[in-house]
C-alpha cells in the first residue's frame, strides 16, 4: 500500500481528480490500453456501484457527496478496475492511500501524487475530468 498526504494549495475536487488521473496514467504502463473503470464508491452514507461493467461517472450529485465526506473528515473509498489490475483508493481529509495487486504500482502512484500535490497546478489532462463525468472543472 502506498500512502501520501496532499496538503498543497488546491481544492478537494482537484485533489480527487488528480488522484484518479494519475491512477489511470500509471496503470496504463502496466496494463496497456485496457478500460479504466470506477466500479464502486463508498461514502459514509451511500455506496455507488457501476452498472453492467461500465465506468461509474462522477455526476454532480455523486461528486458533491464525495467531496462533502472528504472535507468533513469521513473516509471515501474508490474501487477501480484497469484490465487485470484492481486498485483501491481511500481518501480521508488530505491522506490518500492506494492499494493494488501490484504493490509497486501502489507505491509509484502514491509517490506521483505526493510530487504533483506540491505543485500549484498539477498535471491533469484537460479531457480527463469530462471522461469520468465531471462537467465543471476546474
C-alpha positions in Angstrom: 0.0 0.0 0.0 1.2 3.5 -0.8 0.1 6.4 1.3 0.6 10.1 0.9 -0.7 13.4 2.4 -1.6 16.1 -0.1 -1.6 19.5 1.6 -0.9 21.7 -1.4 -2.9 24.8 -2.2 -5.6 23.1 -4.2 -9.3 22.3 -3.8 -10.5 18.9 -2.7 -12.1 18.5 -6.1 -8.8 19.0 -7.8 -7.1 16.5 -5.4 -9.7 13.8 -6.2 -9.4 14.4 -10.0 -5.6 14.4 -9.8 -5.6 11.1 -7.9 -7.9 9.4 -10.3 -5.9 10.8 -13.3 -2.6 9.5 -12.0 -4.0 6.1 -11.1 -5.3 5.9 -14.7 -2.0 7.2 -16.1 0.3 4.9 -14.1 -1.9 1.8 -14.6 -1.7 2.2 -18.4 2.0 1.5 -18.1 1.4 -2.0 -16.7 -1.9 -2.8 -18.2 -1.8 -1.2 -21.6 -4.9 0.0 -23.3 -7.4 -1.6 -21.0 -10.6 0.2 -19.9 -10.4 2.4 -16.8 -13.4 1.6 -14.6 -14.5 3.2 -11.4 -16.5 0.2 -10.1 -17.6 1.4 -6.7 -17.5 4.4 -4.5 -18.3 4.2 -0.7 -19.1 7.3 1.3 -20.2 7.3 4.9 -23.9 7.3 3.9 -24.0 5.9 0.3 -22.5 3.2 -1.9 -22.4 3.9 -5.6 -22.0 0.9 -7.9 -21.4 0.9 -11.6 -23.9 -0.9 -13.8 -23.0 -3.5 -16.4 -19.3 -3.2 -16.1 -19.4 0.5 -17.2 -17.5 3.4 -15.7 -19.2 4.9 -12.7 -19.4 8.5 -13.7 -18.8 11.2 -11.1 -22.1 13.1 -11.8 -22.6 16.3 -9.9 -24.6 14.6 -7.0 -22.1 11.8 -6.6 -19.1 14.2 -6.7 -20.9 16.6 -4.2 -21.3 13.6 -1.8 -17.7 12.5 -2.2 -16.3 16.0 -1.7 -18.5 16.7 1.3 -17.5 13.5 3.1 -13.8 14.1 2.4 -14.0 17.7 3.7 -15.7 16.7 6.9 -13.2 14.0 7.6 -15.1 10.9 6.6 -13.3 8.3 4.6 -14.3 7.8 0.9 -13.2 4.6 -0.9 -13.0 4.1 -4.6 -12.7 0.6 -6.3 -11.1 0.9 -9.7 -10.5 -1.8 -12.3 -8.0 -1.4 -15.0 -7.5 -4.6 -17.0 -6.5 -7.3 -14.5 -5.4 -4.7 -12.0 -7.7 -3.8 -9.1 -6.8 -0.6 -7.4 -8.4 0.8 -4.2 -8.1 4.5 -3.3 -9.1 5.6 0.1 -9.3 9.4 0.9 -9.7 10.9 4.3 -9.1 14.7 4.5 -5.7 15.1 3.0 -4.5 11.5 3.3 -4.6 9.3 0.2 -4.0 5.6 0.4 -3.6 3.4 -2.6 -3.5 -0.4 -2.8 -3.2 -2.6 -5.8 -2.5 -6.2 -6.8 1.0 -5.0 -7.9 2.3 -3.4 -4.8 5.0 -1.5 -6.7 2.2 0.2 -8.7 0.5 1.5 -5.5 3.8 2.9 -4.2 4.5 4.5 -7.6 1.1 6.2 -7.7 1.5 7.5 -4.1 4.9 8.9 -4.9 3.5 10.6 -8.0 0.5 12.1 -6.1 2.9 13.4 -3.5 5.1 15.1 -6.2 2.1 16.5 -8.1 0.4 17.6 -4.8 3.2 20.0 -4.1 2.6 21.9 -7.4 0.4 24.9 -7.7 -1.0 23.4 -11.0 -0.7 19.6 -11.0 -0.6 17.9 -14.4 -4.0 16.7 -15.4 -5.1 16.0 -19.0 -7.8 18.6 -19.8 -10.1 15.8 -21.2 -9.9 13.5 -18.2 -12.5 15.2 -15.9 -15.2 15.0 -18.6 -14.2 11.4 -19.2 -15.1 10.5 -15.6 -18.3 12.6 -15.7 -17.2 15.9 -14.2 -18.6 18.7 -16.3 -17.4 21.8 -14.5 -13.7 21.6 -13.9 -11.6 23.3 -12.5 
